[in-house]
Amino acid sequence: GPKLSWDPFYPHDLDLLMTLANQAGTAIKNAQLYTQVVLANEFIENVVATIESGVVAIDAAGHVTMFNRAAAQLTRLPAEGVKNQSADVLPADLEALLKSTVADGRERTQPEIALPDGAVTRPVICTTSPLRDPAGVILGAVAVFSDLTPFKQLESERQRAARLAYFEVLASSLAHEIKNPLVAIKTFAQLIPRRQSDALFADEFSRIVTREIGRMERLVEQLRTLSRPSDRPKQRLDVREPLAQAVEFLRPAFDEKRISTGTSLGAEPRFVLGDHGELEQLFINLLMNACEATPPGGTLSIELTATGDHVAVALADSGPGIPPELLEHVFDPFITTKQRGSGLGLTICAGIAAAHRAKLRAANRAAGGALLTAEFPLAVAAQATSEVRDRDVNARA
């Protein structure tokens, strides 16, 4: 149609209208995009404000640009008073992590840092990440951290419950182990008034009482060994020596049951850091356990292998194997499938192995029988680990 003035539209009028329409369309599109950005920012701010983890961000100049409610609660700093301030107002550990991330652009995860909370220091896990623009230039860094106090309390309660359950089993098993010999002694003691003149009874009484008292003495000695941490100095020694001596010590027991033993210790020495006597006791207990599980005429394989920076001693017997329900608990105290025995032998083995930084494992072989493996770090690797630990201790001191 014509203009309001009834003048006709000329081509330049149409060009002007097209230009205005394009600008209006661009303005509307920008307004829509701006609204979307505002809504997205509000959404992000709401999420950050409501999450239970603390969130702190700083820019490249080291000023705090974000500080959410959880961060204020964990640090006991006022949220509004921290924003736009220097990162120096933050707790020292948190400030150091953020500034280091800004400096080198590397992500960091600190398993535990300390945040002062009045008279209490909270354990906190913290992760920092760099903030970059599309070109990859570092604009700042953000830290997300969570209070570990509830988790540590739960872990402490779990450990306390586990200890109580352990002591319940320990007390029950101890009572059972002590009661059996006491019943035998008590029975004979009650017969003394009527049979004290019986020479055969006196001999039997002496034999039974001596045997049962010896049984209780062995139980007490095993408990002492189990409860007393090893403080003997560790020396560099060839692990084949205590193993070979343990095999020779039990040779009469193997011969009595006609057990065929195959021993493969290798031609080269395998040095570990340890105590010769304790390692010999470890191997004697393991071999004795295998001997008792192996039927007469069975076989027992003793093999030493070295892989990387570890050496492993594997004992494979031809016995019935370990019941599946006991496999995970075979090194726990008073766990045994034998009619007689305290069930402390393998527990003592586990204690000796732990003192030598060795791993003790039990499994059933597909071909039948049990497989017990003791894996030790070779002397070079063990010494390096010890030196690193000593340096850490000295640094903390």
Helices and strands as residue ranges (DSSP letters): H 11-50, E 54-59, E 64-67, H 69-75, H 79-82, G 87-89, H 92-104, E 108-117, E 120-132, E 138-147, H 149-195, H 199-227, E 235-238, H 240-249, H 251-256, E 260-264, E 271-274, H 276-293, E 299-307, E 310-317, G 324-329, H 345-355, E 359-364, E 370-377, H 379-396
